Amino acid sequence: MATQLQRNSVTRLLCTLVLSSMLFACGTGTMQRTLPDATPSMFSTLDRSAEQYLQLAQNAKKTDAFNWQVLTVRAWLQQDNVIAAKNQLMQLRNNATPAQQPILAILEAQMAMTTGHHALAEQQLAAINVESLDANVASYYFQLQAERLKLQGKPILAAQMLINRDQLLAGPGQQVNQQQIHDLLSNQPAADLRHALDTNNSELTNGWLRLMAILNASNTAPDQRNWQLHSWYKSYPAHPASRYLPEGMDSDSTLKLEAFQARHIAVLLPLSGKLSQQADAIRNGILSAHQGQSSQLSFFDTNGHDMLSLYQQIQQAGADFILGPLLKENLATLANLDSAIPQLALNMPAQQSNLPHRYYFSLSPEAEAAEAAMHMWDQGHRQPLVFAPNNELGRRVTAEFNARWQQQSGQAARVAYFSNKNAIEGDVRRALNSKPSSVASGVILPVDNDNRSPVAGPIDSVYMASNATETRFILPYFDFVRDSRSKRLPTYVTSRSYIPGGESPMSELNDLQLADMPWLFGSAPQLMDEVERLWPASSATWLRLFALGYDAHVLIPQLTDLRMGSAAVPGLTGELSITEQGVVQRRLQWMEYSDGDWQQHLEAPQELDEREFLAQP
C-alpha cells in the first residue's frame, strides 16, 4: 500500500507533466488544440503569428507545405521582420515550380514595398502576367497594386485596381472592397475623375469614375445634378456603386424633364482652320433662326482649343445650353466631361450616352441609306441591288441600307461595288447578271450574325450610293447592259447625287428618284430668297449646313416633347422626330428628275402579293 508521501509525489509529478504540456501548447500558439482541418488559401486573411505558420508548414504534407510557407512569409512581413521573411522566401525559391514563380514575384514585390522600395515593387508587379493567375492570387495582386499606388499618392489609379479586384470577390469581402473604392474616390476633384475616363476602361471602372465625378462636383445646379444622377443610373442600372446614390435616385422612376427654355446658348464650332467655311454656314443658319429672340448666343471656336478649357469658359459665361460641337473627337471629349448642361450635338458619337439631357443631330449618309431602304420597301420593291463605290463611305452606307432592309424583309439586299470609270461596264454586268450566292461573280454579300442571303429572283430596283458625277456616268451603263429598249429599273440615289434644277436637261437622269432636304426643293421660298441675296455664291453643300444650323436652333425648345413621342415637326432639313436615345431623325422629301427639274414623286407603290413573296426560297 502506498504511503501518503508516495501519493503526494505522484500527484506533483502529474501536475508537472500537465503544466509542461500547457506551456508547450502556449509556445506553439495552441497549435495542437486548433490544428486546421484543411490548408487555407495562401492569400487568405492572416490570423496567426509567423512562428505558428512556420510550425504548420514543417508539420504539413508536402503538397500543402508551400501554402503554409507563403503564409509564413506574409506574416513575417506583417510583423516587420524582413530578414526572416527574406530567408523564408529564399527557401521557397529553391524548391518552387514554374507555376509557383508568379506567387514568389508577388511576395518579392510586397517585400520591396515593406522596405519602401516602391519603384522596385512597381517593376516587379508589372512583369507578372495577371491573366495567368487564378482568382485568389489575382485578387491579392490587385490589392497589393492598390496599396502601392495609394502609398505613391495615386488614389484614382489605386481605386481602379480595386475595381479590377471587385469582380473576383463576393459577399462581405466584396462590400468591404467597394467601400474602399468609394473612400479612395470620394475626396478626388471631379475634373481629375473625368480626366481618368477612357473608352479603354471597363464599364465598371467608368461607372465608378462618372458617378463620383458627379457627386464630388461642388458647383452644379440642383436640377442639373438631378439630370446627371438619373442619367447615370439609367446607363448603369446594375452597377455596385448605385448604393452610394442619394436616396430615391436608385429607382426606375421616370425623370420629369421640362422643355429647354434656353436663356444663353453656347455654340461650339471650328470657326477657324480648314473647316471654317462649313462652320460659317452652320453659324449663319443659327443666327438666322435666332432673329427676334431674346436669348443670348455665344460662339466658341473649337479649333486649336481643348474641350475642358472651353467647357470652363462656357460655365463662367453662364450658358444654360450647348449647341455643338461638330467634330466627333470634340464630342467624345465633351461627353467624358459629363457636362451638366443640356446639349444638342451636331454629329453622332461612336457611342451614344443615352442621357436625357443630351441630343444628337447630323446630316448622316448612313441615315439617308436607312431611309432609302424603308422607302423602297414601301414602294413595293423586294429584290434591290445596292451599287456603291468600293471605299470606306460606300461600305458604311451599304451596311446601313442592308441592316435596315433586313429589318423589313428578313433577307439581305444584293450588294455590288464599283471601282473606277474604266471598269464600270464590267462592274455593272457582274452586278446585274450575278446569282445571289456567287461571290466570284462580283457580288459581295453582306455578312451578318444570321448569315442571311438575298432572296432568289430578278432584281427589281437599284439603290446607288454615288455622287452626282458618278451617277451620271453609271446610269447609261445600266441601260446599255440590260437593253436600252427596256424600261429602266426604278433607281434611287442619295443626296450626294443632287444637281440644281432649272439647268439644261440631262436626259440620262430622267426618272431618277432622289431624297433630299425639302429646303432645296422650295419649302421655304422667302428664307431662300434672303439667303441667295446675302450669300449669292452658296452651293448645295453650304445650303445643307445652313439648314442644319437653322433647324438645330429651332429644335431646342421642342427637344423634350419630341423625345417623349410628340408628332414630328417640319424643318428645312426634313420632317424631324427624335428617338428615345435622343437622336434626331429626318424624313426626307423624295423627288423625281424629269426634263431638267425635280418633280414631286407621285407614283403609287407597286402592288405585292405577300403570299407569293413569302413562298419564294
Long-range contacts (C-beta under 8 A, 24 or more apart in sequence): 28-52, 28-55, 29-55, 31-55, 31-56, 39-64, 39-67, 39-68, 40-67, 40-71, 41-67, 41-136, 42-66, 42-67, 42-70, 42-71, 42-103, 42-136, 42-137, 43-70, 43-74, 43-136, 43-137, 43-139, 43-140, 44-71, 46-71, 46-74, 46-75, 46-78, 48-75, 49-75, 49-79, 50-75, 50-76, 50-78, 50-79, 50-81, 50-84, 54-88, 66-92, 66-96, 66-100, 70-103, 70-107, 73-107, 74-107, 74-110, 77-110, 77-111, 77-114, 80-114, 82-111, 82-114, 82-115, 85-111, 85-114, 86-111, 102-128, 102-129, 102-132, 102-133, 102-137, 103-137, 106-137, 106-140, 106-141, 106-144, 109-144, 109-148, 110-144, 113-144, 113-147, 113-148, 113-151, 118-148, 118-151, 118-152, 121-148, 122-148, 135-168, 136-168, 138-165, 138-168, 139-165, 139-168, 139-169, 142-168, 146-180, 150-184, 155-184, 155-185, 155-187, 155-188, 156-184, 156-185, 156-188, 156-192, 156-193, 156-196, 156-209, 158-184, 159-184, 159-185, 159-208, 160-196, 160-201, 160-205, 163-202, 163-204, 163-205, 163-208, 164-202, 164-205, 166-204, 166-240, 167-204, 174-240, 178-240, 178-241, 178-243, 181-208, 181-241, 182-212, 182-241, 182-244, 185-209, 185-212, 185-216, 186-212, 186-215, 186-216, 187-216, 188-212, 188-216, 189-216, 190-214, 190-216, 190-217, 190-218, 191-308, 194-336, 194-337, 194-338, 195-308, 197-336, 197-338, 198-336, 199-332, 199-351, 203-236, 204-239, 204-240, 207-232, 207-235, 207-236, 207-239, 207-241, 208-239, 208-241, 210-235, 210-236, 210-338, 211-236, 211-239, 211-241, 211-244, 211-245, 212-241, 213-338, 214-338, 215-244, 217-340, 219-315, 220-340, 221-340, 224-340, 224-341, 224-357, 225-340, 226-255, 227-255, 227-257, 227-340, 227-342, 227-355, 227-356, 227-357, 228-338, 228-340, 228-355, 230-255, 230-356, 231-255, 231-353, 231-354, 231-355, 231-356, 231-357, 231-358, 234-354, 234-355, 234-356, 235-353, 235-354, 235-355, 255-356, 257-356, 257-357, 257-560, 258-560, 259-557, 259-558, 259-559, 259-560, 259-561, 260-321, 260-342, 260-556, 260-557, 260-559, 260-560, 261-557, 262-295, 262-320, 262-321, 262-556, 262-557, 263-295, 263-296, 263-320, 264-295, 264-296, 264-298, 264-317, 264-318, 264-319, 264-320, 264-321, 265-295, 265-296, 265-297, 265-298, 265-319, 265-320, 265-321, 265-322, 265-323, 265-553, 265-556, 266-298, 266-300, 266-314, 266-317, 266-319, 266-321, 266-322, 266-323, 266-341, 267-297, 267-298, 267-299, 267-300, 267-323, 267-324, 268-300, 268-302, 268-310, 268-322, 268-323, 268-324, 268-325, 268-326, 268-330, 268-334, 269-299, 269-300, 269-301, 269-302, 269-324, 269-325, 269-326, 269-346, 270-301, 270-302, 270-303, 270-325, 270-326, 270-327, 271-299, 271-301, 271-302, 271-303, 272-301, 272-303, 272-304, 273-303, 273-304, 275-303, 275-326, 275-327, 276-303, 277-542, 278-326, 278-545, 279-326, 281-538, 281-542, 281-543, 281-545, 281-546, 281-549, 282-326, 282-346, 282-545, 282-546, 282-548, 282-549, 282-552, 283-549, 284-534, 284-535, 284-546, 284-549, 285-545, 285-546, 285-547, 285-548, 285-549, 285-550, 285-551, 285-552, 285-553, 286-323, 286-549, 286-550, 286-552, 286-553, 288-527, 288-530, 288-531, 288-546, 288-549, 288-550, 289-549, 289-550, 289-551, 289-553, 289-554, 290-553, 302-326, 302-327, 302-330, 306-333, 307-333, 307-334, 307-337, 308-333, 308-337, 311-337, 311-339, 314-341, 315-341, 321-556, 323-552, 323-553, 323-556, 342-559, 344-552, 344-555, 344-556, 344-559, 346-548, 346-552, 348-583, 352-581, 352-582, 352-583, 354-581, 354-582, 355-582, 356-563, 356-582, 358-582, 359-555, 359-559, 359-563, 359-578, 359-582, 359-583, 359-584, 360-582, 360-583, 360-584, 361-548, 361-551, 361-552, 361-555, 361-584, 362-548, 362-584, 363-544, 363-545, 363-548, 363-573, 365-393, 365-396, 365-397, 365-465, 365-494, 365-496, 366-396, 366-397, 366-399, 366-400, 367-400, 367-585, 367-586, 368-397, 368-494, 368-495, 368-515, 368-588, 369-397, 369-398, 369-400, 369-401, 369-404, 369-463, 369-465, 369-494, 370-400, 370-401, 370-403, 370-404, 371-515, 371-586, 371-587, 371-588, 372-401, 372-463, 372-492, 372-494, 372-515, 373-401, 373-402, 373-404, 373-405, 373-408, 373-413, 373-463, 374-404, 374-408, 375-492, 375-515, 375-590, 376-461, 376-463, 376-490, 376-492, 377-405, 377-408, 377-409, 378-605, 379-461, 379-490, 379-603, 379-605, 379-606, 380-605, 380-606, 380-607, 380-608, 381-460, 381-461, 381-490, 381-606, 382-409, 382-455, 382-457, 382-460, 382-608, 382-613, 383-414, 383-454, 383-455, 383-457, 383-458, 383-459, 383-460, 383-461, 384-413, 384-414, 384-459, 384-460, 384-461, 384-462, 384-463, 385-413, 385-414, 385-415, 385-416, 385-431, 385-432, 385-459, 385-461, 385-462, 385-463, 386-413, 386-414, 386-415, 386-416, 386-462, 386-463, 386-465, 387-416, 387-417, 387-418, 387-428, 387-431, 387-462, 387-463, 387-464, 387-465, 387-466, 387-474, 388-415, 388-416, 388-417, 388-418, 388-464, 388-465, 388-466, 389-417, 389-418, 389-419, 389-465, 389-466, 389-470, 390-417, 390-418, 390-419, 393-465, 394-465, 397-465, 397-494, 398-446, 398-465, 399-446, 401-463, 401-465, 402-446, 402-448, 403-448, 406-448, 406-450, 406-452, 409-455, 410-452, 411-452, 411-453, 411-454, 411-455, 412-445, 412-446, 412-448, 412-452, 412-453, 412-454, 413-446, 413-454, 413-463, 414-443, 414-445, 414-454, 414-459, 415-443, 415-444, 415-445, 415-446, 416-442, 416-443, 416-444, 417-444, 418-470, 418-474, 421-473, 424-473, 424-474, 424-477, 425-477, 425-480, 425-481, 428-474, 428-477, 428-478, 428-481, 429-481, 432-459, 432-478, 432-481, 432-482, 455-616, 455-617, 456-616, 456-617, 457-616, 459-489, 460-489, 460-490, 461-489, 461-490, 461-491, 461-492, 462-489, 462-490, 462-491, 462-492, 463-491, 463-492, 463-493, 464-491, 464-492, 464-493, 464-494, 464-497, 465-493, 465-494, 465-496, 466-493, 466-494, 466-496, 466-497, 467-496, 467-497, 468-496, 468-497, 468-498, 468-499, 470-497, 471-497, 471-509, 471-512, 472-506, 472-508, 472-509, 475-508, 475-509, 475-512, 476-508, 495-544, 495-588, 498-540, 500-540, 501-596, 501-597, 501-598, 502-596, 502-597, 503-596, 504-596, 505-595, 505-596, 506-593, 506-596, 509-593, 510-593, 510-594, 510-595, 511-592, 511-593, 511-594, 512-592, 512-593, 513-590, 513-591, 513-592, 513-593, 513-601, 514-590, 514-591, 514-592, 514-593, 514-598, 515-588, 515-589, 515-590, 515-591, 516-588, 516-589, 516-591, 517-544, 517-547, 517-572, 517-573, 517-574, 517-586, 517-588, 517-589, 518-570, 518-571, 518-572, 518-573, 518-574, 518-588, 518-589, 519-543, 519-544, 519-547, 519-572, 519-573, 520-544, 521-589, 521-591, 521-598, 523-570, 523-572, 523-589, 524-572, 527-572, 544-573, 547-571, 547-572, 547-573, 548-573, 551-576, 555-584
